[in-house]
């Protein structure tokens, strides 16, 4: 299968991954704490929501020409792409923390990618792995959706079905009380639960279905894309009381993804270039290796190796770690992830 490639979307993964790293580790630095823009980075973890929607879109576009998706081959292909780096990141996290969680249930749940299904375990071992646990649920669901729904039901009925799930999720996410308990699940468990993010993947699938049914004539959509980005910033600024983490931003991300896929403006064409596409390819590493890199480059090590102090050199400490993170991600992609992926596919 030769899936349709949309390189400019690959680069947007890098932007989202970078934003998430800033959210976790850079919000307190001078560059991002400016009161005029800090509200953006205080909500930059919403890049994960973009990942989920984009994943659904890319999946639908890549497999759209097939009559049927073979579950085993499909799941093997998806795991080959993500599991080597995911496992390595977990191992590095354990090494940096002196293997304190090695023989615990956390270790088993992390390596089986099931942590988000168990109360209090979503952030086990390498905490960014929670989103991959949810992606695994998407991967397992997609062949059934493709074979039984997308290939057999008209798109209008599919749209109504997905819109209904999206609306129901937004209502639930915005009215649920933070003190509520559902069985053994509390609010934080629900925040990371796969079922509350499923609507994002479905929204991406629907966007992919719509995209593939268009003639896809390239046009300059720079100004509509810019308008959507401005709307996103304004949403961050003025809609902070709404629960945005469970797919509400699909109303912005879905048209943004479609328009970027169709646009031939100069900026989009720049994103299609090889250097930018490569940054997009290593974005998974930037996301999944962030915790072990920050653990390994502790304040004491930065002081010992570079003579830097977190309190007085916080900005420089952040950017040194970020550069090292990008470098490790690039090395992992070229020397570890790609060779393993190619070898497993040949076997």
C-alpha positions in Angstrom: 0.0 0.0 0.0 1.3 3.5 -0.9 -0.6 5.8 1.4 -1.3 9.4 0.4 1.4 11.6 2.1 0.7 15.1 3.3 4.1 16.3 4.4 2.9 19.7 5.6 0.8 17.9 8.2 3.8 16.0 9.4 5.6 19.2 10.3 2.6 20.4 12.4 3.3 17.4 14.7 6.7 19.0 15.5 5.0 22.3 16.4 2.5 20.5 18.6 5.2 18.4 20.3 7.3 21.5 20.9 4.3 23.3 22.4 3.7 20.4 24.8 7.4 20.4 25.9 7.1 24.1 26.6 3.9 23.5 28.6 5.6 20.9 30.8 9.0 22.5 31.3 9.2 26.0 29.8 6.2 27.9 31.1 8.2 29.5 33.9 11.0 30.7 31.6 11.2 34.4 30.7 10.5 33.7 27.0 7.1 32.1 27.6 6.0 33.7 30.8 5.3 37.1 29.2 1.9 38.1 30.3 0.8 38.9 26.7 1.4 35.3 25.4 1.7 33.1 28.6 -2.0 32.1 28.3 -1.1 30.3 25.1 1.6 28.1 26.7 -0.4 27.5 29.8 -2.8 25.6 27.5 -0.2 24.2 25.1 -0.9 20.6 26.3 -3.9 20.8 24.0 -1.4 19.8 21.4 -2.3 16.2 22.5 -5.9 16.8 21.3 -4.5 17.9 17.9 -2.5 14.7 17.8 -5.6 12.6 18.4 -7.6 14.4 15.7 -4.7 14.3 13.2 -4.2 10.6 13.9 -7.8 9.9 12.9 -7.5 12.0 9.8 -4.2 10.5 8.6 -5.4 7.0 9.3 -8.5 7.5 7.2 -6.6 9.1 4.3 -3.9 6.4 4.4 -6.3 3.4 4.2 -9.1 5.0 2.2 -8.3 3.2 -1.0 -8.6 -0.3 0.5 -11.8 -2.3 0.5 -11.0 -3.8 3.9 -8.4 -3.3 6.6 -6.7 -6.5 7.9 -6.7 -6.2 11.7 -3.4 -8.1 12.3 -1.4 -6.4 9.6 -2.8 -3.0 10.4 -2.1 -3.3 14.2 1.4 -4.7 13.6 2.2 -1.8 11.2 1.0 0.8 13.8 2.9 -0.8 16.7 6.1 -1.1 14.6 5.9 2.7 14.2 5.5 3.7 17.9 6.5 0.8 20.2 10.3 0.8 19.9 10.6 4.5 20.9 7.9 4.1 23.4 9.6 1.2 25.1 13.0 2.9 24.9 11.6 6.0 26.5 10.1 3.9 29.4 13.5 2.2 29.9 15.4 5.5 30.0 12.9 6.9 32.5 13.3 3.9 34.7 17.1 4.2 34.4 17.0 7.9 35.3 14.9 7.1 38.3 17.1 4.2 39.4 14.5 1.6 38.4 12.3 2.3 41.4 9.2 1.1 39.4 10.8 -1.8 37.6 8.9 -4.7 39.3 5.6 -2.9 40.0 2.3 -3.1 38.3 3.2 0.3 36.7 5.9 -1.4 34.7 3.5 -4.0 33.3 0.8 -1.5 32.5 3.2 0.9 30.8 4.7 -1.8 28.6 1.3 -3.2 27.6 0.1 0.3 27.0 -3.0 -0.2 29.2 -2.3 2.4 31.9 -5.2 4.7 31.1 -7.7 2.0 31.7 -6.8 1.7 35.4 -7.5 4.2 38.2 -4.5 6.2 39.2 -2.2 4.6 36.7 -2.4 6.9 33.6 0.9 8.6 34.2 2.8 5.5 35.1 6.6 5.4 34.4 7.0 7.8 31.5 4.0 10.1 31.9 3.6 11.2 28.2 2.9 7.6 27.4 -0.7 8.1 28.6 -1.6 9.4 25.1 -0.1 6.3 23.4 -2.3 4.1 25.6 -5.2 6.0 24.2 -3.8 5.8 20.6 -3.6 2.0 21.1 -7.4 2.0 21.7 -7.9 4.0 18.5 -5.7 1.5 16.6 -7.7 -1.5 17.9 -11.0 0.3 17.0 -10.1 1.5 13.5 -10.3 -1.7 11.5 -13.8 -2.4 12.9 -14.9 1.2 12.2 -13.4 1.1 8.7 -14.8 -2.3 7.7 -18.2 -2.2 9.3 -19.0 1.5 9.4 -17.0 3.7 6.9 -17.3 1.1 4.1 -20.9 0.2 4.6 -22.8 3.4 5.7 -23.3 6.6 3.9 -21.2 9.5 5.0 -24.2 11.6 6.1 -25.3 9.0 8.6 -21.7 8.6 9.7 -21.4 12.3 10.2 -24.6 12.3 12.4 -23.3 9.4 14.4 -19.9 11.0 15.1 -21.4 14.5 15.7 -23.7 12.9 18.3 -20.7 11.3 20.1 -18.8 14.5 20.0 -21.7 16.6 21.4 -22.4 14.0 24.2 -18.7 14.0 25.2 -18.5 17.8 25.3 -21.6 18.0 27.5 -20.3 15.3 29.9 -16.8 16.9 30.0 -18.1 20.3 30.8 -20.7 19.5 33.4 -18.8 16.7 35.3 -17.9 17.8 38.9 -14.2 17.5 39.8 -15.1 15.7 43.0 -17.2 13.0 41.2 -16.4 9.3 41.5 -17.7 6.8 38.9 -16.9 3.5 40.4 -13.2 3.7 41.2 -12.6 6.4 38.7 -12.2 10.0 39.8 -12.0 13.2 37.7 -8.3 12.8 36.9 -8.8 9.2 35.8 -11.7 10.3 33.5 -9.5 13.1 32.1 -7.1 10.5 30.8 -9.7 7.8 29.9 -9.7 6.6 26.3 -13.5 6.8 25.9 -13.5 10.5 26.6 -11.0 11.1 23.8 -12.6 8.7 21.3 -14.6 11.6 19.8 -11.4 13.3 18.7 -10.2 10.3 16.7 -13.7 9.9 15.2 -13.7 13.6 14.2 -10.4 13.1 12.5 -11.8 10.0 10.7 -14.8 12.1 9.5 -12.5 14.8 8.3 -10.5 12.2 6.4 -13.6 10.8 4.8 -14.7 14.3 3.7 -11.2 15.2 2.4 -11.0 12.0 0.3 -14.4 12.7 -1.3 -13.3 16.1 -2.6 -11.6 16.7 -5.9 -8.7 18.1 -3.8 -7.8 21.0 -6.2 -5.0 22.9 -4.6 -5.7 26.5 -3.7 -4.2 29.2 -1.6 -6.0 28.9 1.8 -3.5 31.1 3.7 -6.0 33.6 5.0 -8.6 31.0 6.1 -5.8 29.1 7.9 -4.6 32.3 9.5 -8.2 33.1 10.6 -8.4 29.7 12.2 -5.1 30.1 14.1 -6.3 33.5 15.4 -9.6 31.9 16.5 -7.5 29.3 18.3 -5.5 31.9 20.2 -8.7 33.8 21.1 -10.2 30.6 22.3 -7.2 30.1 24.6 -7.6 33.6 25.8 -11.3 33.8 26.4 -12.7 30.3 26.8 -10.5 29.1 29.7 -13.5 28.1 31.7 -14.6 25.6 29.1 -13.1 22.0 29.1 -11.1 22.0 26.0 -9.2 18.8 26.5 -11.8 16.3 25.2 -12.3 17.4 21.6 -14.0 20.8 21.8 -11.2 22.2 19.7 -12.2 19.9 16.8 -14.3 22.7 15.6 -11.0 24.5 14.9 -8.6 21.6 14.3 -10.7 19.7 11.8 -11.0 22.6 9.3 -7.4 23.6 10.0 -6.1 20.1 9.0 -8.3 20.0 5.9 -7.3 23.4 4.7 -3.6 22.8 5.3 -3.9 19.6 3.4 -5.4 21.4 0.4 -3.5 24.7 0.5 -0.6 25.6 -1.8 0.4 28.9 -0.1 4.1 29.6 0.4 4.2 28.7 4.0 2.5 25.4 3.5 4.8 24.6 0.6 7.8 25.5 3.0 6.4 23.0 5.5 6.5 20.3 2.7 10.3 20.7 2.3 12.5 17.8 3.5 14.0 19.6 6.6 10.6 20.5 7.9 9.2 17.1 7.1 12.2 15.5 9.0 11.4 17.6 12.1 7.9 16.3 11.8 9.2 12.7 11.6 11.2 13.1 14.9 8.3 14.8 16.7 7.2 11.5 18.3 10.6 11.2 19.8 10.5 14.8 21.1 7.2 14.0 22.7 8.0 10.6 24.2 11.6 11.3 25.3 10.9 14.6 27.1 10.5 13.2 30.5 13.6 10.9 30.5 15.7 13.8 29.1 14.6 16.2 31.8 15.2 13.4 34.4 18.7 12.6 33.1 19.6 16.3 32.9 18.8 17.1 36.5 19.7 20.5 38.0 22.8 19.0 39.6 24.0 17.6 36.3 23.5 20.9 34.5 25.4 22.6 37.3 28.2 20.0 37.1 28.4 19.8 33.3 27.6 23.4 32.2 28.0 25.4 35.4 24.3 26.5 35.2 21.9 27.1 38.1 18.2 26.6 37.5 17.2 29.6 39.5 19.5 32.1 37.8 19.9 30.4 34.4 16.4 28.9 34.0 16.0 30.0 30.3 19.4 28.6 29.3 18.8 25.4 31.2 15.5 24.9 29.3 16.9 25.5 25.9 20.0 23.3 26.5 17.6 20.4 27.5 15.4 21.2 24.5 18.3 21.1 22.0 19.6 17.8 23.5 16.0 16.4 23.4 15.8 17.3 19.7 19.2 15.8 19.0 18.3 12.5 20.9 15.0 12.3 19.0 16.8 12.7 15.7 19.4 10.1 16.6 16.7 7.7 17.8 14.7 8.1 14.6 17.6 7.6 12.2 19.6 4.9 14.1 17.0 3.1 16.1 13.3 3.6 15.1 13.7 3.5 11.3 16.1 0.5 11.2 13.9 -1.5 13.6 10.8 -0.6 11.6 12.3 -1.7 8.3 13.7 -4.9 9.7 10.3 -5.9 11.3 8.4 -5.1 8.1 10.8 -7.4 6.1 10.4 -10.3 8.6 
